[in-house]
Amino acid sequence: MKTIGIEGTAHTFSVGIFDGEEILALRSHTLRPEKGGIHPREAADHHVEHSGELIRGALEDAGLSKDDVELVAFSQGPGLGPCLRVAATVARALSINLNVPIIGVNHCIAHLEIGRFLTGAKDPVLLYASGGNTQVIALAGGRYRVFGETMDIGVGNMLDKFARESGIPFPGGPEIEKMAKNADRYIPLPYSIRGMDVSFSGLLTAALHLREKESMENIAYSIQETAFAMLTEVTERAMAHLGKDEVLLGGGVACNRRLREMVKTMAEERGARFYAPECRYCVDNAAMIAVLGHRMYQAGIRQKIEDTAVNQRFRTDEVDVIW
């Protein structure tokens, strides 16, 4: 079954095609504002502008015509409302025009499922670290449960906010990673863990106050070391609590080499296996939407057009995992 996936939860609009065995195509375009952060309406306008060309390009890359498409999958949530509505509208239009089924998927679960598909991980704990989300997720009792998450802002949002306030262009995370490599010392910053949950707002505020007396390289290094140590700790706690011996990274911040190194070291010291897909499948992408949509449909899940309303606060643990 050839499934076309539509992703549009935030700053990226993406189209992917999956045939049940391999990813046939993936095209994406990301809004990069000259200053400031992502405005939801501007991002939605960006998605409208680029959706047609990305669909045509993905079909061309896959060597398919629109008539070869057998299923449309789209990101139903969570995400920014205006962006989600554009993705859903495009998906509904495709479904109706092509007379094929449609299925909405949970964006967070899609990160986990494409990671499992690409790496061969069976039953991992997922550290999902992105701009809008930071969660530790694992399968328990037939659903993907959240065993820890941010109490305020996502780790990627924290990095981007620090960058924006410091005049570093969006996205700030990769630039902070580059600067951190030239640091010569660590500066203590707030390390905020509450049970299994984390908080980044205090770390962000403290880091911003350091800018007048410390080098940006040392601050960048200290932000990364502190935030990533927090994430590694709660991930290890989840693995110990659940007795799982696999850990999987997902989300845009999972592209950070230092985060990968820290989580991999933790896994190896536990005798566990570490998995992380290549970066283009860690960031928001429609291949993951197509993979999850395909798996859900093959498991017997069906939706009607009237079931495809978007859900900005679509929780990971709302979905029965029967595939």
URHU-V967588 format. One record per residue. N is the residue number from 1. RES is the residue in one letter. BURIAL is # if it has 24 or more other ideal C-beta (glycine too) atoms within 12 Angstrom, else .. Layout:
N&RES&BURIAL  N&RES&BURIAL
//
This chain:
1&M&#  2&K&#  3&T&#  4&I&#  5&G&#  6&I&#  7&E&#  8&G&#  9&T&#  10&A&#  11&H&#  12&T&#  13&F&#  14&S&#  15&V&#  16&G&#  17&I&#  18&F&#  19&D&#  20&G&.  21&E&.  22&E&.  23&I&#  24&L&#  25&A&#  26&L&#  27&R&#  28&S&#  29&H&#  30&T&#  31&L&#  32&R&.  33&P&.  34&E&.  35&K&.  36&G&.  37&G&#  38&I&#  39&H&.  40&P&#  41&R&.  42&E&.  43&A&#  44&A&#  45&D&.  46&H&#  47&H&#  48&V&#  49&E&.  50&H&#  51&S&#  52&G&.  53&E&.  54&L&#  55&I&#  56&R&.  57&G&#  58&A&#  59&L&#  60&E&.  61&D&.  62&A&#  63&G&.  64&L&#  65&S&.  66&K&#  67&D&.  68&D&.  69&V&#  70&E&#  71&L&#  72&V&#  73&A&#  74&F&#  75&S&#  76&Q&#  77&G&#  78&P&#  79&G&#  80&L&#  81&G&#  82&P&#  83&C&#  84&L&#  85&R&#  86&V&#  87&A&#  88&A&#  89&T&#  90&V&#  91&A&#  92&R&#  93&A&#  94&L&#  95&S&#  96&I&.  97&N&.  98&L&#  99&N&.  100&V&#  101&P&#  102&I&#  103&I&#  104&G&#  105&V&#  106&N&#  107&H&#  108&C&#  109&I&#  110&A&#  111&H&#  112&L&#  113&E&#  114&I&#  115&G&#  116&R&#  117&F&#  118&L&#  119&T&#  120&G&.  121&A&#  122&K&.  123&D&#  124&P&#  125&V&#  126&L&#  127&L&#  128&Y&#  129&A&#  130&S&#  131&G&#  132&G&#  133&N&#  134&T&#  135&Q&#  136&V&#  137&I&#  138&A&#  139&L&#  140&A&.  141&G&.  142&G&.  143&R&.  144&Y&#  145&R&#  146&V&#  147&F&#  148&G&#  149&E&#  150&T&#  151&M&.  152&D&.  153&I&#  154&G&#  155&V&#  156&G&#  157&N&#  158&M&#  159&L&#  160&D&#  161&K&#  162&F&#  163&A&#  164&R&#  165&E&#  166&S&#  167&G&.  168&I&#  169&P&.  170&F&#  171&P&#  172&G&#  173&G&#  174&P&#  175&E&#  176&I&#  177&E&#  178&K&.  179&M&#  180&A&#  181&K&.  182&N&.  183&A&#  184&D&.  185&R&.  186&Y&.  187&I&#  188&P&.  189&L&#  190&P&#  191&Y&#  192&S&#  193&I&#  194&R&.  195&G&.  196&M&#  197&D&#  198&V&#  199&S&#  200&F&#  201&S&#  202&G&#  203&L&#  204&L&#  205&T&.  206&A&#  207&A&#  208&L&#  209&H&.  210&L&#  211&R&#  212&E&.  213&K&.  214&E&#  215&S&.  216&M&#  217&E&#  218&N&#  219&I&#  220&A&#  221&Y&#  222&S&#  223&I&#  224&Q&#  225&E&#  226&T&#  227&A&#  228&F&#  229&A&#  230&M&#  231&L&#  232&T&#  233&E&#  234&V&#  235&T&#  236&E&#  237&R&#  238&A&#  239&M&#  240&A&.  241&H&.  242&L&#  243&G&.  244&K&#  245&D&.  246&E&#  247&V&#  248&L&#  249&L&#  250&G&#  251&G&#  252&G&#  253&V&#  254&A&#  255&C&#  256&N&#  257&R&.  258&R&#  259&L&#  260&R&#  261&E&.  262&M&#  263&V&#  264&K&#  265&T&.  266&M&#  267&A&#  268&E&.  269&E&.  270&R&#  271&G&.  272&A&#  273&R&#  274&F&#  275&Y&#  276&A&#  277&P&#  278&E&.  279&C&#  280&R&#  281&Y&#  282&C&#  283&V&#  284&D&#  285&N&#  286&A&#  287&A&#  288&M&#  289&I&#  290&A&#  291&V&#  292&L&#  293&G&#  294&H&#  295&R&#  296&M&#  297&Y&#  298&Q&.  299&A&.  300&G&.  301&I&#  302&R&.  303&Q&#  304&K&.  305&I&.  306&E&.  307&D&.  308&T&#  309&A&.  310&V&#  311&N&#  312&Q&.  313&R&.  314&F&#  315&R&.  316&T&#  317&D&.  318&E&.  319&V&#  320&D&.  321&V&#  322&I&.  323&W&#
//
